[in-house]
Amino acid sequence: MDRINHKELHVGDTVYYLSSTSRYAIKKSRIVAKKEIPFSHHSRPLGGCKLTLADGTVTEYDDVFESKEKALEYIVADLKCSLACHRTGLQTLLREIAEDERLLAMFEKKLP
């Protein structure tokens, strides 16, 4: 469960992670402790692993990257997804605006 690209994480390994205070700030730290999180029917159906980093950050292994490049790849993919969602939302709003404008014009014509 605690692997990145088939390489097991160990205390002392350097990892990269995204800052909790800035959406796309990449931080670098070293693992100082590992704690296996047991399987739970309700909150953790697959179990997990918490990492404590040298800078005091506690994070899950899924939230760390083996290199700065991998973190950048994640950010790029996240931004592409975000943009696609925003574009879809914008297109939906534009269709709704056009429909409301059409209905408004139709009802305004019926006013005396």
Residue frames as qw, qx, qy, qz and C-alpha x, y, z in Angstrom:
[[0.000, 0.884, 0.468, 0.000, 0.00, 0.00, 0.00],
 [0.209, -0.908, 0.092, 0.350, 2.83, 2.44, 0.73],
 [0.649, -0.010, 0.485, 0.586, 4.54, 2.43, -2.63],
 [0.310, 0.810, -0.074, -0.492, 5.30, 5.02, -5.27],
 [0.612, 0.612, -0.445, -0.230, 6.01, 3.50, -8.67],
 [0.951, -0.021, -0.306, 0.032, 6.66, 0.10, -7.05],
 [0.434, 0.347, -0.530, 0.641, 9.29, 1.56, -4.69],
 [0.546, -0.637, -0.530, 0.126, 8.51, 1.22, -1.00],
 [0.030, -0.835, 0.144, -0.530, 8.78, 4.41, 1.01],
 [0.734, -0.230, -0.468, 0.435, 11.15, 4.34, 3.97],
 [0.359, -0.899, -0.072, 0.238, 12.02, 6.66, 6.80],
 [0.457, -0.493, 0.362, 0.646, 14.70, 8.98, 5.43],
 [0.429, 0.403, 0.614, 0.526, 13.32, 9.09, 1.87],
 [0.035, 0.299, -0.016, -0.953, 12.83, 12.52, 0.31],
 [0.224, 0.565, 0.778, 0.159, 9.34, 13.23, -0.99],
 [0.033, -0.075, -0.155, -0.985, 7.50, 16.16, -2.56],
 [0.001, -0.574, -0.805, 0.147, 3.99, 17.25, -1.65],
 [0.018, 0.624, 0.312, 0.716, 1.54, 20.07, -2.29],
 [0.073, 0.072, -0.487, 0.867, 1.30, 22.69, 0.42],
 [0.088, -0.591, -0.794, 0.111, -1.94, 22.87, 2.38],
 [0.072, -0.691, -0.243, 0.677, -1.77, 26.67, 2.40],
 [0.255, 0.594, -0.338, -0.684, -1.22, 27.29, -1.31],
 [0.876, 0.286, 0.217, -0.321, -2.97, 25.17, -3.91],
 [0.859, 0.486, -0.088, 0.132, -0.01, 24.71, -6.22],
 [0.063, -0.818, 0.546, -0.169, 3.05, 25.23, -4.02],
 [0.914, 0.080, -0.389, 0.085, 5.32, 22.18, -4.06],
 [0.396, -0.775, 0.444, -0.212, 7.24, 21.44, -0.89],
 [0.714, 0.307, -0.615, 0.135, 10.10, 19.03, -0.33],
 [0.521, -0.620, 0.439, -0.389, 10.72, 17.13, 2.87],
 [0.326, 0.294, -0.895, 0.074, 12.08, 13.90, 4.30],
 [0.778, -0.379, -0.390, -0.315, 10.06, 11.10, 5.89],
 [0.036, -0.506, 0.681, -0.528, 10.79, 10.83, 9.61],
 [0.376, -0.012, 0.834, -0.404, 8.05, 8.36, 10.57],
 [0.436, -0.040, -0.685, -0.582, 5.59, 5.94, 8.98],
 [0.385, 0.015, 0.724, -0.572, 2.38, 4.72, 10.57],
 [0.152, -0.180, -0.878, -0.417, 0.21, 2.04, 9.04],
 [0.489, -0.005, 0.235, -0.840, -3.51, 2.86, 9.31],
 [0.271, 0.070, 0.959, -0.035, -5.56, -0.32, 9.74],
 [0.188, -0.279, -0.735, -0.589, -8.45, -1.32, 7.56],
 [0.226, 0.251, 0.588, -0.735, -11.86, -0.02, 8.73],
 [0.252, 0.488, 0.814, 0.189, -15.28, -0.85, 7.29],
 [0.067, 0.883, 0.422, -0.193, -16.48, 2.73, 7.68],
 [0.015, -0.939, 0.127, 0.319, -13.66, 5.18, 7.18],
 [0.038, 0.673, -0.677, -0.296, -10.81, 3.25, 5.53],
 [0.945, 0.152, 0.154, -0.246, -11.94, 0.29, 3.47],
 [0.816, 0.477, -0.250, 0.209, -8.43, -0.10, 2.00],
 [0.738, -0.459, -0.083, 0.488, -6.30, 0.86, 4.99],
 [0.306, 0.914, -0.046, 0.263, -3.48, 3.33, 4.46],
 [0.732, -0.130, -0.187, 0.641, -0.24, 4.80, 5.64],
 [0.099, -0.993, -0.070, -0.015, 0.40, 8.16, 7.33],
 [0.703, 0.252, -0.150, 0.648, 3.76, 9.80, 6.83],
 [0.322, -0.905, -0.080, 0.266, 5.28, 12.29, 9.23],
 [0.635, 0.613, -0.025, 0.469, 7.71, 14.59, 7.45],
 [0.580, -0.071, -0.287, 0.759, 10.74, 16.44, 8.79],
 [0.006, -0.303, -0.020, -0.953, 8.95, 19.79, 8.56],
 [0.245, 0.094, 0.652, -0.711, 6.15, 18.51, 10.85],
 [0.608, 0.155, -0.270, -0.730, 3.63, 17.81, 8.12],
 [0.440, 0.016, 0.886, -0.144, 1.57, 14.65, 8.51],
 [0.551, 0.389, -0.286, -0.681, 0.16, 13.38, 5.23],
 [0.899, 0.098, 0.403, -0.138, -1.02, 10.22, 3.55],
 [0.510, -0.257, 0.630, 0.526, 1.32, 8.40, 1.23],
 [0.460, 0.598, 0.604, 0.256, -1.12, 9.00, -1.66],
 [0.075, 0.984, 0.153, -0.043, -0.44, 12.71, -1.30],
 [0.349, -0.727, 0.430, 0.406, 3.33, 12.59, -1.84],
 [0.761, 0.639, -0.101, -0.041, 5.39, 12.36, -5.01],
 [0.880, -0.187, 0.121, 0.420, 8.79, 10.83, -5.64],
 [0.480, 0.025, 0.202, 0.854, 10.04, 13.85, -7.60],
 [0.108, 0.496, 0.125, -0.852, 9.26, 17.48, -8.30],
 [0.200, 0.133, -0.654, -0.718, 8.47, 16.51, -11.89],
 [0.197, -0.348, -0.913, -0.076, 5.77, 14.05, -10.72],
 [0.042, -0.583, -0.515, 0.627, 4.24, 16.78, -8.55],
 [0.135, 0.404, -0.248, -0.870, 4.27, 19.14, -11.55],
 [0.191, -0.087, -0.850, -0.484, 2.60, 16.48, -13.70],
 [0.123, -0.511, -0.813, 0.251, -0.14, 16.17, -11.07],
 [0.028, 0.567, 0.205, -0.797, -0.63, 19.96, -11.01],
 [0.159, 0.223, -0.548, -0.790, -0.86, 20.12, -14.81],
 [0.204, -0.273, -0.906, -0.249, -3.43, 17.30, -14.89],
 [0.103, -0.566, -0.654, 0.491, -5.41, 18.96, -12.07],
 [0.078, 0.489, -0.039, -0.868, -5.43, 22.31, -13.88],
 [0.182, 0.035, -0.735, -0.652, -6.52, 20.70, -17.16],
 [0.190, -0.430, -0.882, 0.022, -9.40, 18.97, -15.35],
 [0.066, -0.581, -0.424, 0.692, -10.36, 22.19, -13.56],
 [0.116, 0.340, -0.318, -0.877, -10.37, 24.15, -16.83],
 [0.197, -0.154, -0.857, -0.451, -12.50, 21.51, -18.56],
 [0.156, -0.547, -0.776, 0.272, -15.04, 21.64, -15.73],
 [0.011, -0.560, -0.170, 0.810, -15.13, 25.44, -15.80],
 [0.134, 0.169, -0.565, -0.797, -15.57, 25.47, -19.59],
 [0.195, -0.347, -0.893, -0.211, -18.44, 23.00, -19.33],
 [0.132, -0.610, -0.591, 0.511, -20.04, 25.12, -16.61],
 [0.020, 0.439, -0.128, -0.889, -19.60, 28.25, -18.69],
 [0.164, -0.049, -0.749, -0.641, -21.21, 26.63, -21.73],
 [0.185, -0.507, -0.838, 0.080, -24.16, 25.55, -19.57],
 [0.085, -0.612, -0.337, 0.710, -24.56, 29.09, -18.24],
 [0.060, 0.271, -0.406, -0.870, -24.38, 30.57, -21.74],
 [0.186, -0.272, -0.850, -0.411, -27.16, 28.22, -22.89],
 [0.189, -0.607, -0.697, 0.331, -29.29, 29.15, -19.87],
 [0.050, -0.506, -0.044, 0.860, -28.72, 32.87, -20.52],
 [0.121, 0.053, -0.625, -0.770, -29.72, 32.48, -24.17],
 [0.218, -0.437, -0.860, -0.146, -32.88, 30.61, -23.16],
 [0.167, -0.634, -0.502, 0.564, -33.79, 33.24, -20.54],
 [0.002, -0.369, 0.209, 0.906, -33.19, 36.04, -23.06],
 [0.161, -0.157, -0.776, -0.590, -35.42, 34.29, -25.59],
 [0.237, -0.569, -0.781, 0.097, -38.20, 33.84, -23.02],
 [0.147, -0.552, -0.260, 0.778, -37.84, 37.43, -21.81],
 [0.070, 0.175, -0.429, -0.883, -38.17, 38.77, -25.35],
 [0.218, -0.326, -0.842, -0.370, -41.23, 36.56, -25.96],
 [0.254, -0.635, -0.667, 0.295, -43.00, 37.70, -22.79],
 [0.126, -0.445, -0.055, 0.885, -42.06, 41.35, -23.27],
 [0.094, -0.074, -0.610, -0.783, -43.79, 41.27, -26.67],
 [0.279, -0.509, -0.800, -0.154, -47.02, 40.17, -24.96],
 [0.193, -0.492, -0.428, 0.733, -47.02, 43.22, -22.64],
 [0.264, 0.853, 0.444, 0.070, -49.35, 46.05, -23.66]]
